[in-house]
């Protein structure tokens, strides 16, 4: 399902025009991205949590040059579904 499909489904079920729904969906995604960029988790009860995970520093190998490089610690976004969400999908 794409973002356009989501907008169409919301528009059909609520009767709100597609432009307004698209603006709402875009705004939601921008707020989630902004919060995660500021290391703030987003919790949606009954759906799941968008969280920031910290990856530790590690040593990797460049096989072509046969050298080691150090990858510094960094943050990555992650999604953890709620238990009710998991039960519906199963």
C-alpha positions in Angstrom: 0.0 0.0 0.0 1.4 3.4 -1.0 0.8 6.8 0.5 -1.7 7.6 -2.3 -3.6 4.4 -1.4 -3.7 5.5 2.2 -5.0 8.9 1.3 -7.7 7.4 -1.0 -8.9 5.0 1.8 -9.0 7.8 4.4 -10.8 10.1 2.0 -13.4 7.4 1.2 -14.1 6.4 4.8 -14.3 10.0 6.2 -15.7 11.9 3.2 -12.9 14.5 3.5 -11.4 15.7 0.2 -8.0 14.1 -0.8 -6.0 17.3 -0.6 -6.9 17.8 3.0 -6.1 14.2 3.9 -2.8 14.4 2.0 -1.8 17.5 3.9 -2.7 15.7 7.2 -0.7 12.6 6.3 2.3 14.7 5.2 2.1 16.7 8.4 2.0 13.6 10.5 5.1 12.2 8.7 7.0 15.4 9.1 6.2 15.6 12.8 7.4 12.0 13.4 10.6 12.6 11.4 11.3 15.8 13.3 10.7 14.2 16.6 13.0 11.3 15.8 15.7 13.7 14.5 15.6 15.4 18.0 15.9 12.0 19.7 12.3 12.1 20.9 10.3 8.8 20.6 6.7 8.9 19.3 4.2 6.6 21.0 0.8 5.7 19.4 -1.2 3.7 21.8 -2.7 0.6 20.1 -0.5 1.0 17.1 3.2 1.1 18.0 6.2 3.3 18.8 8.6 5.1 16.5 11.8 5.0 18.5 15.4 6.0 18.1 18.0 3.2 18.7 21.7 3.9 19.3 24.1 1.7 17.5 27.4 1.3 19.2 30.8 1.9 17.7 32.2 -1.0 15.8 35.1 -2.1 13.7 34.4 -3.1 10.1 36.7 -4.4 7.3 37.2 -3.1 3.8 37.8 -6.3 2.0 39.0 -4.8 -1.3 41.8 -2.8 0.5 42.2 -5.3 3.3 42.0 -2.5 5.9 39.9 -2.0 9.0 37.7 1.0 9.6 35.9 2.2 12.6 32.2 3.0 12.3 31.3 5.6 15.0 28.2 5.2 17.1 25.1 6.5 15.5 21.3 6.7 15.9 18.8 4.8 13.7 15.0 5.0 13.5 13.0 2.0 14.4 9.4 0.9 14.8 8.1 -1.3 17.5 4.5 -2.5 17.0 2.0 -2.7 19.9 0.9 -6.1 21.2 -2.7 -5.5 19.9 -1.2 -4.6 16.5 0.9 -7.8 16.5 -2.1 -10.0 17.4 -4.2 -8.6 14.5 -1.4 -9.3 12.0 -0.9 -12.8 13.2 
